[in-house]
Amino acid sequence: MRKKAALAAAFCVFAFGMVGCQKPATNVNTNEATTAAVEESTTAAPQETEETSQETTEAAKEEETTASEPDYPTLPLPEYHYNGPEDWAEYADGVSHFLVENSFGDVAPDLTICVPIVLKADDSDPKDVKLWGEFYVEGFNLVKTSLLNVNGGSFGGVAYLDTTKGDPIVTDFDFLQDGAGFEASLDELFGKEGLKDAYLEASNERDKYLAEALANYINTNGLYITQYQEYGWAPVPVLNAPPTKDEDQIVDYEGSYDYTAKYDMREICSYETGESDMFCNVDSKEWNEFLIVVYKAESKDIDSAITELRAGLADENVDLERTEDVTFKDMEGCTVLMTKGPYKEGDAVYVAYFVPRGDDLLVIKISSTYSEDEKIQMSTDAIIEDFLGNMELK
């Protein structure tokens, strides 16, 4: 019962507002003030000398701090090129350029790279150079000193290039098939070359190749980028980069539905689907899984919006308690749905806020996995509470 009450209390904070704490004013020490007054009445010349010396020292410290402050990266970021030491590096860069230009349409992230893992190269015919390998295309957005992954894809197969007209040009590409056709295409493209096992092994080492490619790009271009993050996972330090400052771990998020949010990327990562903004937990043993989804309901009618929300739940018939006329942030007349307790280990707990905003109905849907470990549950609640507390509706 105590654990259930702790969860319910946390969600009550979400629904009815947040109360901040203020630090008390610093007490003035009268003895110190008296001593200072006496010292001030002494001869002026020594005091001026001390003040001048102190000002010089402080100016030197300020100059040193300014000089040591790194140059934060700005947009646009330099174009990515593969410049490894291998004999086939120039060919791989041609394939990288081709895939980067043709993979994800017109909406481009701040940085798109291609990580080539070439298993075999045949350049005996300059007009028909062939590369067998796996090519990972990854898109990242820049947030302070971090690269946050926003899309990606695997393009395994055989690339064909013409190198007789200057820079290598991709003329064709035999891709591995997805799904049921994967094994047959793997045998066809890699098995005949004796590369099947090598391909599978290389695929399992994707993270290593990605880390090396990003470090190479960052170092080559002299960028102060300290880490990168993929959806659902903790940030990964860039090889040989300085540690990420705590303040640079905070994301100032501009929502798609007239709101802003602020979160710590060591706890939360975000993803935009075009129909909603999604915020999921970073994988950790310190808190449970949760997902926060923000979207506009198709109808402003609250009953229709609830029906729409239920259709997206794993259990459409879950018992939800409905509370009317709730204030969310400073918005009155909101409705809240919350899963009825008591909860047991592993239960899915849902909380949803329906916030009227002009002609729209903003929905904030939270789903989390309940833990009977009080420390884990309180940690999960605290992260969600901080996120909602930092939301600002425009």
C-alpha positions in Angstrom: 0.0 0.0 0.0 2.9 2.4 0.8 4.4 1.9 -2.7 1.0 2.4 -4.3 0.6 5.6 -2.4 4.0 6.9 -3.4 3.1 6.4 -7.1 -0.2 8.0 -6.7 1.2 11.0 -4.9 3.8 11.5 -7.6 1.1 11.6 -10.3 -1.0 13.9 -8.2 1.8 16.4 -8.4 1.7 16.1 -12.2 -2.0 16.8 -12.3 -2.3 19.6 -9.9 0.9 21.6 -10.3 4.3 21.8 -9.0 5.4 23.7 -5.8 9.0 25.1 -5.9 11.3 25.5 -3.0 13.2 28.7 -2.4 16.4 29.0 -0.5 16.3 31.3 2.6 18.1 34.6 2.4 21.7 34.5 3.7 22.0 35.7 7.2 24.3 38.7 7.7 27.1 38.2 10.2 27.1 41.5 12.3 30.6 40.8 13.7 32.1 40.4 10.2 30.4 43.6 9.1 31.8 45.5 12.1 35.3 44.2 11.4 35.0 45.2 7.8 34.0 48.7 8.8 37.1 49.0 11.1 39.4 47.8 8.3 37.9 50.3 5.9 38.9 53.2 8.2 42.6 52.3 8.0 45.1 53.9 5.6 43.9 54.0 2.0 47.2 53.3 0.2 47.6 49.7 1.4 43.9 49.0 0.8 44.2 50.3 -2.8 47.2 48.1 -3.3 45.4 45.1 -2.1 42.3 45.9 -4.2 44.5 46.4 -7.3 46.2 43.1 -6.7 42.9 41.3 -6.2 41.4 42.8 -9.3 44.5 41.8 -11.3 44.2 38.2 -10.0 40.5 38.1 -10.7 41.1 39.5 -14.2 43.8 36.9 -14.9 41.4 34.1 -13.7 38.6 35.4 -15.9 41.0 35.6 -18.9 42.2 32.0 -18.2 38.6 30.8 -18.0 37.6 32.5 -21.2 40.7 31.1 -23.0 40.0 27.6 -21.8 36.3 27.7 -22.9 36.0 25.5 -26.0 34.4 26.6 -29.2 31.0 25.0 -29.3 30.0 23.5 -32.7 27.6 25.4 -34.8 25.5 24.6 -37.9 26.0 23.8 -40.6 28.4 21.0 -39.7 31.1 20.0 -42.2 30.1 17.5 -44.9 31.0 13.9 -44.0 33.6 12.0 -45.9 35.1 8.6 -45.4 38.9 9.1 -45.3 40.2 5.8 -43.8 43.7 4.5 -44.6 42.5 1.5 -46.7 43.2 1.1 -50.4 39.5 1.2 -51.0 38.8 4.3 -49.0 38.2 6.5 -52.0 35.7 4.0 -53.4 33.9 3.8 -50.0 33.6 7.5 -49.9 31.9 7.5 -53.2 29.4 4.9 -51.9 28.9 6.9 -48.8 28.1 10.0 -50.7 25.6 8.1 -52.9 23.8 6.5 -49.9 23.7 9.8 -47.9 22.2 11.6 -50.9 19.6 9.0 -51.6 18.5 7.4 -48.3 16.1 9.6 -46.4 14.4 12.0 -48.7 14.4 15.8 -48.5 14.2 16.1 -44.7 17.9 16.0 -43.7 19.3 16.0 -40.2 22.2 18.2 -39.1 24.7 15.4 -40.0 24.3 12.3 -42.1 27.2 9.8 -42.2 27.8 6.5 -43.8 29.8 3.9 -42.0 31.3 1.5 -44.6 32.4 -1.9 -43.6 34.1 -3.2 -46.8 34.8 -6.9 -46.8 36.3 -7.2 -50.3 37.2 -4.8 -53.1 37.8 -5.6 -56.8 39.1 -2.7 -58.9 40.6 -4.8 -61.7 38.2 -3.0 -64.1 38.2 0.8 -63.4 34.8 1.1 -65.1 33.3 -1.6 -62.9 34.9 -1.5 -59.4 33.0 -3.7 -56.9 32.7 -3.4 -53.2 31.2 -6.1 -51.0 30.2 -4.9 -47.6 27.8 -3.4 -45.1 27.0 0.3 -45.2 25.3 1.9 -42.2 23.7 5.3 -42.9 23.0 7.3 -39.7 21.5 10.7 -39.2 22.2 13.0 -36.2 21.0 16.3 -34.9 23.4 18.5 -33.0 22.4 19.4 -29.4 25.0 21.5 -27.7 28.0 19.1 -27.7 26.1 15.9 -28.5 24.9 14.2 -31.7 21.4 12.7 -31.2 20.5 9.9 -33.6 17.2 10.6 -35.5 17.2 8.0 -38.3 19.3 5.2 -39.8 19.4 2.2 -42.0 21.5 -0.7 -43.0 22.5 -1.2 -46.7 24.4 -4.4 -47.2 25.3 -5.7 -50.6 27.5 -5.1 -53.6 28.2 -1.6 -54.9 29.4 -1.0 -58.4 31.4 2.1 -59.3 32.9 3.8 -62.4 36.2 5.5 -61.5 37.3 6.6 -64.9 35.6 10.1 -64.8 37.2 11.6 -61.8 35.5 10.9 -58.4 34.1 7.4 -58.1 30.5 7.3 -59.2 28.1 4.5 -58.1 26.5 3.0 -61.2 24.5 0.2 -59.5 23.9 -1.5 -56.1 22.8 -5.0 -55.4 21.2 -4.8 -51.9 20.5 -7.6 -49.5 16.8 -8.3 -49.2 14.8 -7.8 -46.0 12.6 -10.4 -44.2 12.1 -13.8 -45.8 14.5 -13.1 -48.7 17.5 -12.2 -46.6 19.1 -15.6 -46.4 18.8 -16.3 -50.1 20.2 -12.9 -51.0 23.1 -13.3 -48.5 24.0 -16.6 -50.1 23.8 -15.1 -53.5 25.8 -11.9 -52.9 28.3 -13.0 -50.2 28.2 -16.8 -50.1 29.7 -17.2 -53.6 32.6 -15.0 -52.5 33.2 -16.9 -49.2 32.2 -13.8 -47.3 29.0 -14.8 -45.6 30.5 -15.4 -42.1 32.5 -12.2 -42.4 29.4 -10.2 -43.2 27.5 -11.6 -40.3 30.5 -10.9 -38.0 30.8 -7.4 -39.3 27.1 -6.7 -38.7 27.5 -7.7 -35.1 30.3 -5.1 -34.7 28.3 -2.1 -36.0 28.7 -0.2 -32.7 32.5 -0.4 -32.9 32.6 0.9 -36.5 30.2 3.7 -35.8 32.3 4.9 -32.8 35.4 4.9 -34.9 33.7 6.7 -37.8 32.3 9.4 -35.6 35.6 10.0 -33.8 37.4 10.2 -37.1 34.9 12.8 -38.4 35.0 14.9 -35.3 38.7 14.9 -34.9 39.4 15.5 -38.6 37.1 18.6 -38.5 38.3 19.8 -35.1 34.8 19.8 -33.6 34.1 20.1 -29.9 31.6 17.2 -29.9 31.8 15.0 -26.8 29.2 12.3 -27.2 26.4 10.7 -29.3 23.2 9.0 -28.4 20.9 6.5 -30.1 17.2 6.3 -29.2 16.6 4.4 -26.0 20.3 4.2 -25.0 22.6 6.2 -22.8 24.9 8.7 -24.4 28.2 7.2 -25.6 31.4 9.3 -25.2 33.3 10.1 -28.4 36.6 8.3 -28.5 39.4 10.5 -26.9 36.9 13.4 -26.4 36.7 15.4 -23.1 33.8 14.5 -20.8 30.5 16.1 -21.4 29.6 18.9 -19.0 26.5 18.5 -16.9 24.9 21.5 -18.4 25.5 20.2 -21.9 23.5 17.0 -21.0 20.3 19.1 -20.8 18.1 19.3 -24.0 16.0 22.3 -24.6 13.3 20.8 -26.7 11.0 22.7 -29.0 7.8 20.6 -29.2 5.7 20.1 -32.3 2.5 21.2 -30.6 3.2 24.7 -29.1 5.1 23.7 -26.0 8.7 23.4 -24.8 10.3 20.8 -22.7 13.6 20.3 -20.9 15.2 17.0 -20.1 18.4 15.2 -19.2 19.6 13.1 -22.1 21.1 10.6 -19.6 17.5 9.9 -18.5 15.3 10.6 -21.5 15.6 10.6 -25.3 13.1 11.9 -27.8 11.7 10.9 -31.2 9.3 12.7 -33.6 7.0 10.6 -35.7 5.1 13.4 -37.6 2.0 12.5 -35.6 3.4 12.8 -32.1 6.4 13.7 -30.0 7.7 10.7 -28.1 10.0 10.6 -25.0 11.2 7.3 -23.7 13.5 6.3 -20.9 17.2 5.7 -21.4 17.9 2.0 -20.6 19.0 1.8 -17.0 18.7 -0.5 -13.9 18.0 2.6 -11.8 14.5 3.2 -13.1 11.7 1.4 -15.0 10.6 1.7 -18.6 8.3 4.6 -19.4 7.0 6.4 -22.5 5.6 10.0 -22.7 3.7 10.7 -25.9 2.4 14.2 -26.8 -0.1 14.8 -29.6 -3.2 16.6 -30.7 -6.4 14.6 -30.5 -8.3 14.1 -33.8 -11.4 15.5 -32.1 -11.9 18.1 -29.4 -14.7 16.0 -28.0 -13.3 14.5 -24.8 -15.1 11.2 -25.2 -13.9 10.7 -28.7 -10.4 11.6 -27.6 -10.5 9.0 -24.8 -11.8 6.3 -27.3 -8.9 7.2 -29.6 -6.4 6.9 -26.7 -7.8 3.6 -25.6 -7.4 2.2 -29.1 -3.6 2.8 -28.8 -3.2 0.9 -25.5 -2.0 -2.6 -25.2 -5.2 -3.4 -23.2 -8.1 -1.3 -24.5 -10.3 -2.4 -21.6 -7.9 -1.4 -18.8 -9.7 0.1 -15.8 -9.0 3.9 -16.0 -10.3 6.3 -13.4 -11.5 9.6 -14.9 -11.2 13.0 -13.1 -12.7 16.2 -14.5 -11.8 19.9 -14.1 -8.2 19.4 -13.3 -5.6 22.1 -13.7 -2.5 21.1 -15.7 0.2 23.7 -15.4 -1.9 26.9 -15.7 -4.5 25.4 -18.0 -7.9 24.8 -16.3 -10.7 22.4 -17.3 -8.5 19.5 -18.1 -9.4 15.8 -17.8 -7.1 13.1 -16.3 -7.3 9.3 -16.8 -5.3 7.0 -14.6 -5.0 3.3 -14.2 -6.8 2.1 -11.0 -4.7 0.3 -8.5 -3.5 -1.5 -6.6 -0.5 -2.3 -8.8 1.9 -5.3 -8.8 5.4 -5.8 -10.2 5.4 -5.4 -14.0 2.0 -3.8 -14.3 1.5 -1.2 -17.0 0.4 2.1 -15.4 -1.3 4.7 -17.6 -1.8 8.4 -16.9 -3.2 10.7 -19.6 -4.0 14.5 -19.5 -6.4 16.0 -21.9 -5.7 19.8 -22.1 -8.1 22.0 -24.1 -6.3 24.7 -26.1 -8.4 26.8 -28.3 -9.8 24.7 -31.0 -7.5 21.8 -30.2 -7.2 19.1 -27.5 -3.6 18.4 -26.4 -3.0 14.9 -25.1 -0.1 13.9 -22.9 -0.1 10.2 -22.5 2.3 8.5 -20.0 2.8 4.8 -19.7 5.2 3.2 -17.3 6.0 -0.2 -15.8 5.4 -0.5 -12.1 8.1 -1.7 -9.8 7.7 -3.0 -6.3 11.2 -1.9 -5.6 10.4 1.5 -4.0 13.8 3.0 -4.9 13.3 2.2 -8.6 9.6 3.3 -8.6 10.4 6.6 -6.9 13.3 7.2 -9.4 10.9 6.6 -12.3 8.3 8.9 -10.9 10.9 11.6 -10.3 12.1 11.6 -13.9 8.5 11.9 -15.2 7.6 14.5 -12.7 10.7 16.7 -13.6 9.8 16.4 -17.3 6.2 17.5 -16.8 7.3 20.2 -14.4 9.6 21.7 -17.0 7.0 21.6 -19.8 5.8 25.1 -20.8 2.7 25.5 -22.9 2.7 28.4 -25.3 
